[in-house]
Each structure stands twice: as C-alpha cells, then as structure tokens.
Amino acid sequence: MEQLPPRPKIQRLSPEQIRAVYRAGESAVVALVESLQDRIEQLEQVVEGLRERVTQLEARVAQNSSNSHKPPSSDGLSKPPPRSLRQPSGRKSGGQPGHAGRTLQPVAKPDHVVTHPLERCPCGRCGGRSLHREPVADYERRQVFELPEQHLVVTEHQAEIKICPVSGQRVQAEFPAGVAAPVQYGPRFQGLMVYLNQQQFIPSERLTQLSEDLFGQPFSEATLQAANERAAAQLCDFEKALAEQLVREALVHLDESGVRVEGKLHWLHVASTAKYTFYGIHPKRGTEALEAFDIVPRCRGWLMHDHWVAYFTYENCVHALCNQHLLRELKFLAEDQQEDWAADLGGYLRHLHKRVQEEGHLDEAQYQRAQARFRALVRCGRERHPGQAGRQSKAANLLDRLEGFDVCFLAFLWEPAVPFTNNQAEQDIRMIKVRQKISGGFRTLKGARIFARIRSYLSTCRKHGLNLWMAIQRAMIGEPFMLSPSSVPG
C-alpha cells in the first residue's frame, strides 16, 4: 500500500515566546516569519498530495464496467443501471423485418403417429349418434416433440477365436477401432460429456450426478478427464491448421484475460476472427507468451487490440485500437471528472462511427479533416493536463495514448477491414469469466491447456455453423473437422 506523506511537526509558540521575538528586534521577526512560510509551503505540498490521492481513490471507486476496462462480473451488488454507449437506432424493439424466426415447426415425417378415433358425434343435434361405421373425412394434426426414455444402449463385440488347422494355435479376429477395453463408453456418450463440460461448463462432479440421474451410469471424474485428454490429443493437427489460417487473415482480433492455474495467475490469450478462434494459456501476458503461440509474430495484416504494449513489439503488422475501450474511458472522465474535452471527443467518435455506417469510408481529404478535429479535441485536454514526470492522472495517461496513436484509433475511417471496436475478441474471451464464476481456476496447467485447445475447436466449429456435439464426436474417433473447404458447410 502506498505510504502517506510524512506529517510536518509544528511547535506552537506561546504568547510570551511571540512577545520575546518581537522584543528581540526586526531580524528575529523576519526569521520567524520565514520559518512559518516554509512550514506553510510544506503543508501545502502535503495537502496537494492528499487531494490528488483522494481524487484517485474516488475515481477508482466510481469505475465500473460501463466506464472502464473492468468486467461486468466486478460490479457486484453496486452494479450500475445499464447505460449503453450505443445511440438509439429509432427502430422498434424486437425482431426486425426479414429476421428469420425460430418458432417450433412441424416435421413432414414424424417418428410415431397416434390416431385418436371419434366414436360418437359431439355436435349435439343427433343425440351422440355412433360414428363407428362412418369414413374418416380428414385429420387435424398436432405434433409433440419429446425426449425418448433415456438409457444407454450396450453393444457387445465378440471376436471369434479359432484353432489353426496347420499350426494348432489359437487365433482371434480383430476388434473394431476404438474398442480397446472389456467395458467402456462409446464416442457419442463421451463426446456428450466433453461437450457439457467444456462448452456448457458443467463441473465434473455435477456431470457425474447428471449421468447417473439421466442414464443410470455414474460417469466418473477420472473417465471425464481421460475423455478430455483424448479429445485434445486428437485436435493437435487442428490447432496447427488453425494457427496457419489465422496468420493468413487480413485482420486478427487480440485480447487477454487473467486466469488462475494451480493457484497462480496465468493468462488466457485469444486470437480470433469472425470464422476462427485460437485460445492459449501461458504464465506470461507479454511477448514471451506471444512468441510461444507463434501466431502474432507471423501476422502481416491488421492487428486489432486494446493497446497492450506487447502487441506493438511486432512492427510487420498494422495496428488498430479499440474505440469501445476509448469511449468507456472518455465516459468516465466526462461524467466523474467533469472533463468537457472528453465528452466532446466521445461524441465526435460516435459521430464518425455513424457517418461511416451510413455514408461509407472516408476519402483522404475527409480523413485529414476528421483527424485534424480529433487532434484539436486532444489538444484541449492537454491544455488541462500538461505532461509531467512521475505519477500522472488518468486523464494525462489517456492523452499520452491519444497523441501517439491517433492513427490507430481512426483506422476504421478509411480501411474497410478494420471495425470500430475489438468486440470480436472481447466476446470470444468473455467465456473464460463465465467458466471461472462456475468452476473457479484450473488445478493443473495441463488441464488448462486441454481446455484452451478444445474451446478453440468448439468456438471455430460454432462460427462455421457446425453442430458442436457432432463435432466433438468426430474428434473422439480421430476425425475432427479440419479447416478445409470440405469441412465447412457451403
């Protein structure tokens, strides 16, 4: 914790001491006044330091997920009312015209048909006459979608054993691939457990209970761990292909978030696009982790991120910065610190975003004018917060970034490949917060990396419109979906 500045010791003079100084003459009075002035200056420095610290602490308390980088999970019981940075679109709430609905639809060929006969007439005019001999004119159909009774189907494999008529030896037929133990679970059931554990975040202990409740078989935690390890081992080639695909992309979104592994802080890194997601776990947050994953160092296109300094190490890429992060910081300065320049800059950024959405990207002359206006608003902030050595205010630190990286913030104005925000990476990495709230940290680094590889596969399959349970089943038998035209639905 930061230490408070030392408190100056002040010795109060009695009336007699003051009169004695007065009687001592002019030089004694001057010396006393000078010493008092020195003490006043010292106290003013202490007060200024305390005032700055109080401001910082009040600012820290005022921060939440809507005006800073803090995740929503950190808001706790003091969660602020939702106030989105997005501006009203003017459209009515709910589904928009042309939106495909997801209402339950009847099928053409039901699995079972149950006919309900009409024995007597309910019209009330014929006295309930029997209709037993009357032909059926039509049917009114209603379909009920229901789960069948749950039970595991047990298939026994019997390999024939015979005696060779020549050698007299006992010989045996081969078992099918994957049938390796006297008793085991099949890939479909194992795939379901891996899917529920890795995609839906159901902890292993609860999965054991779920399996026994639904299927009458206790699926042990050790069996689940072995299934996860098997799936991850089968996805090694997929992970390599995924990395190669991301390296070739025109724009890659990057982010990182802290996770607990073996009780220590590690980092979950994500590199993603609208079609691909790579997750990696590493003890470090910076370049050591990026070099280990070997994706960012080989990228030659755009990198979209939130200004983590390690990404700027790689100069063969073109960097774009997330304006959503910037808007949250500007919102905090405008609302909590009453910084007018921050409110003006935030409003101007939203105006530029709306303009690009409605009119398209800017030409060079339009971009130059927009950049000049952006820089003018930043200069207004700098006039209030001139740079200084040592500890700076939050506003001064933000202005340092704005002055040095305005081109990165404004890249969305002229480059079609660059979005306004880094929401893609933020959405992809958000799931680790959900996982931590449900299950906490990881017991081992091996388990954490298994999780990262399986989630990379599941997220990428989801982005390609694949059924995740089917995708895991394919992985369990060693035939995972690979990143090739034949594996991607047309």
N, C-alpha and C positions, 0 to 999 in steps of 0.2 A: 504494500500500500504506500502511496506517495506520502512523504513526511510533510507536516505543516511547517511553514517558515518559523524560525525562532522568534519568540516574543521579546521585544526590547524591554529591558528593565528600566523603569523610570523612578527616580527618587524624588518624592515630593518635598519641596522646600517649605519650611515653616515661615510665618510672618517675620519672625526675628531674623532668620537667615536672609530673607529678601532685603530687610532694612540694613543688615550688615553689608550686603553687596552694594546697596545704594550709597552708604556712608563711605565705602572704600573708594569711590570715585568712578569717573567715566569709563576707564579701561575695564574695571570689574563688571560694570553693567553690560558693556559690549560683549565681553567674554561669555556672560550668562546668556544673553540673547542668542549669540551664535550657537552655543551648545543646545539651546532649545530648538533653534531652527534645524539643526542636524537631526535631533530626535523626531521632529515633525516630518522631515523628509523620509526618515527610516520608517515611521509609522505609515506614511502614505504608500510606500512601496509594499508594506505588508498588507495594507487594505486592498491595494490594487491586485495583488496576487490572490488574496482570498476572494475578491469579487470575480476574478477570472475563473477560479476553481468552482465557485458556486454556479456560475453560468454554465460551465462544462457539465457539472453534475445534474443541473436542471435539464440541460439538453439531453443528457443520457436517459434520464427518467422519461422525458417526453417522446423518445423514439419508440416506434412500433413498426409493425410490418408494412404499414401504408406509407411511411415516410423515411424508410431506411432499408438497409440490406437484411435486417432481421427477419427470420422466417415467421409465418403466422403462428407456428407452434410455440413461439416465445412470448406471445401476448398474454397468455394465461387468463386469469379472471378479469383482468383490466382490458380485455380486448376492445378496441375502439369500434364504434359503429362503422359498417362498411361504407367507404367513400372512394369509389373507383376513380382512377386518373383519366379514364376514358370519358369522352364527351358524349352527350345524348345523341343518338343517331336519328331520332324522330320517328322511328318505326315502332309499331305496336309490339308489346311483349308476346312471347310465344313463338310457335313455328311460323316461318315466313313463307310466302307464296313460292311454290316449287320445291319446298322441303319434303323429302321422302319420309313418310311416317313409318312407325314400327309397330302398328297395330297387329295383333294376332290374326292370322289369316287361315281359313280352312285349307286342307290339303285335298288333292284330287283322289288319292288312293289311301284311305285310312287303313290302319293295321287290323282293326276289328270293326264289324258292323253289328249292332244290336237292333233288331226290329221290335217295335212295341205295337202289338195288334190292337185294333179297335173292334171290340166285341159288340157293343151296344151303342146306339145313336144318342149323342148328347144334345141334340138340337132342341128338345123339349116339346116338339109338336107331335111326334109319333109315339110318345109314351115309352121311350127307351127300347125301340124295336131292335131285334138282333140283326147284326150286320155280318154274321159269320159267313154267309154264302155270297156276299157282295164282293165284286172285284175291287182291287186297290186302284184308285184314280191317280194318286201321286203320294209323295213323301215330303214332309218338312224335316229338314236335316239340321242337326246341331252336333258339333264336334267338341269333345272334351280331351284336352291334352293332359296326360297324367304320366307319372313315373311308373314303370313296371315294378313289381315286387323285387327288392334288391337282394341278390345273393351272388356269390362268386361261382362261376362255372368251372368245375375241376375236370381237366383233361389228363388222363393217364397215358403216358407214352410207354409202349412196351417194345423193346428191341429184341428181336428174335436171337436166340442162341442155338447154334447147331454144332454138330461134330463133323469135322472134315473127314470124308471117307478115305483120304490119302494119308494125311499126317496124323489123324486121330485127335487133333487139337480142338478145343472148344473155341468157336469163333462167334462174333456178335455183330449185329447190324449197328450202323451209326445212328445216334440220336440227332434230331434236327438242331440247327444252330440256335444257341441260346438256352437249350435245355441241358443244364450242366449239373444240377443238384437233384437229390432224391425228392425234395419238396421245395418249391419256390413259387414266387409270384410272377405273373406274366408281364410283358412290357406295357400292356394297356393299363393295368392296375398300378404298376409302378409309375407310369407316366402321369396318371391322375394324382398320385400322392406328391410327386415332384411339382406338378403344376399348382396344386393347392398350397404347397409350402413356399415355393419360390415366386409365384405370380400373385397369389392371394394372401401371402404372408401368414398362413395359419401355422402357429408354432408346432414343433414336433410332438410335444406332449398332448396337445389337443387333437392332432391328427391321429394319434393312437386311439384316443377315445372315439373320434369320428368313425374310424374304420370299424371298430368293434360295434358301435351303435348301428351303422348302416349295413355292414356286411357280415357281422358276426365273427370277424377275424381281427385280433389285435395286431396292427402293423407297427412293429417296434421301432423305437428311435434309431437303433443301430441299422435296421433294414432301410429306413429312410435315408440315413447318412450314406449308406452304400449305394442307394439308388441315385442320390445327388452326385456322388463321385463318379458313377458310371456315366451319367448324362454329361457331366463336364468333360470327362475324358473323350467322349465321342464328339465333342464340339471343338476340339483343338484346331482342326483344319478350318472349321467355320470361322473361328476367331481370327486366324491368319488371313483368310479371304476378306473378312470384314475390314481389317486394318488396311489391306491393299486397296479396297474400294474407297474408303474414306480419304486416303491420300490423293486419289484422283478427283475428288469432288471440288467443284468451283468455290464452295463456301462450307466451312465446318464451324459449328457452334461448340463452344468450350465452357465448362464450369467445373467447380469442385466443391465438395462439402465434407465436413469432418464426420468421422465415424469412430466408434470405439471397438478396438480389436485387442483381445487379451487385456482389457482394462486400460489400454493406452490409446492416445489419439493417433488415428490414421486418416487417410484422405481417399474419398471416392471421387475419381476423375471421370468426366464424361466428354466424349467427342461424338457429335451427332449431326444428322441432317433430318429432313422430313422422311427419309426412307431407311436410314441406318442409325444404329446406336451402339457405341462401344463404352463399356464400363471397365474401370480398372481400379484396384485397391493398392495403395502404396503408403509406406510410413511417412513419406515426404509429400509436401504440397508443391514444391517448385520444380526447377529444371531436372533434378535427379529423377523424379517420377516421370516427367515428360520424355526424357531420354530412354527410360526403361520401357515405356509403352511404344516408343518409336513410331508415333503417328504424326504428331505436330512437327517434329523436326523435318519430316519429309514432305509436308504440305507446301504447295506453291501457290495456292489461291488465297481467298479471303479467310481470315480467322475472326469470328465474332465472339467477344468475351466482355467481361465486366472490369477491365483494367487491371487484372492481376499482373504484376510486373514481370513475372517469369515468362509470360507469353511474348513479351516484347524482345526477349532474347533472340528470337528467330526472325531475322531480317529478310529472309527469302519470301516471306508471306506479306500480304497486305492486311492491315489490322483495321477492324471496325469495332466500335464500342457501343454498348447497350444504352439506349436513351431512356429505357424504363427505369434503370438504376438512377440515371441522372435526374429524371423527373421526381423520383422519390426524395432524393437529397435536396433538390430545389424546393420541393413542397415543405420539407421540414424547416429550411431556412426562412421561407416566406411566412409560414404560419407560426412557428415557435420563436424565431429570432427577429421577425418583422423586417426582413431584408427585401426591400422593394425590387431591387435588381433581380433577385432570384425568382420572384413572382413574374416579372416581365419576361425573363429568359424562358421560364417554363411555359408560359403562354405562347411565346414565339415558336418554341419547338413543336408544340401541339398544332399550331397553325401550319408550320411547314409540313408536318406529317399529313394533315388533312389535305393540304394542297397537292402533295404527291399522289395521294389516293384518288383524288378527283380529277387532276389535270395531267398526271404522268410526271416523269422525271424532268429535272430542270436542265436547260442547256447551259453552256459555260458562262454566258453573261448573267443569266438568272442566278446561277450558283454563286458567282462572285458577289452579287448584291446581297444574297442571303448570308454568305459568310461574313461580309462586312458588318451587317446588322448584328449577327451573333457576337462578333468580336467587340462591337461597341457596347453591347449589354454586359459583356465580361469586364470591359474597362470600367464601367460604372461600379461593378462590385470591387474591383481592385482599388479604386479610389477610397472605398470604405475600409478595405483590408489590405494595406500595403504589405509586401513580403517582409519577413523578419527571420532572423536566425533563431534556432531552438524551437520550442514548442509553439505551434500555431493554432489558431482557431479552426473549427471545422470549415467555416466559410473560406478561409485563406487556403487550406489544403485543397478544397474543391476547385478554387480559382487556379491553382497551380496546374491541375489536370486540364482544366478547360483551355488555358492558354497554350499548353504544349501539345494538346491532342484534339483540337477543334476539327481538323480534317477527318479524324477517325469517327467523331460523333456525327458529322454531317455527310458521311459516305452514302447514306440512304437516299440523298437528294439526287444523285446522278448515276449511281450504279444499281441496275435492276436486281442484281443478285443479292444485294445487301438489304435486309429488313430493318425496320425501325428499332426493334428490340432483340434481345437474346432469349426470348421466351421459349424457343425450341429446347435449348439446353436446360433452362430452368424447369420446364415441365418434365424433361427426362430425368432430372436429378431429384425432383421432388419426392419420388417414391422412396428414397432412402430415409427420408424423415418419417414417412408413414411406417416403414419397416422398423425403425428404431423405437417409435412410440409403442408398437405392438410387442416386439421381441427384445428390445434393447440392443446391446452390442453383439459382436461376434466372439465366440470362445477362442477361435484359432484363426491365424492368418490364412491357412489353407481353406477353411470353411468360408472365409470372406471372399477369397478369390474364386471359389466354386460358385458362390452366389453371383459375383460380378459377371462371370462368363455365361452362366445360364440366363441371367437377366438381359445380357447383350443379345442373346439369341431370341429370347421371347419378345423383347421390345422391337427388334428388327422384323421378326415374323408378323407381329401385330401391325406394324407400319405397312407391310405388304399385303395386308388383308387375309392372312392365314389363320386357321383355327389353331389356337395355342395348344390345346390338348393333343390334337393330332400331330402337331409339330414336335411335342415332347415325345410322343410315342415313336415317331420316326427317329429321334435322337437315341432313344433307348435301344433300338435294334441296330444302331450304327449307320443309319441312312438319314441324317439330318438334312433339312432343306439347305441347299447351298446357294450362294449369291451368283446365280447364273440365269440366263433368260428362261431356261426350262423350269426353274423353281419359283418363278414369280408369276402370279396369275396375270393373264392378259387383260 
